[in-house]
Amino acid sequence: MAKWTPQHEAPEPLEGPVVPTIIGGTIVWFVLFLVQLPFYGWYADHGHTWWVWTCLAGGGLGLIGIWYVKGRDAAIKRAEAARTL
């Protein structure tokens, strides 16, 4: 069997609005956490408290993601500005 090799160049990666996307996702995680808090007793009775804590963890990781993508975006803009000089 022959080894598969690509027949064309890979396309350039798409750059979209990364920072607003990550911010929106983080907000969704925190909203889900807040919506589930009033039902914590029900989740505890049925052994599903991990749902609540998963949403909180998603929001926390989203905050790290916001910090990361803002730094990445700034680095890309700095590199672009240095390249145009």
Secondary structure, 3 states (H helix, E strand, C coil): CCCCCCCCCCCCCCCCCHHHHHHHHHHHHHHHHHHHHHHHHHHHHCCCHHHHHHHHHHHHHHHHHHHHHHHHHHHHHHHHHHHHC
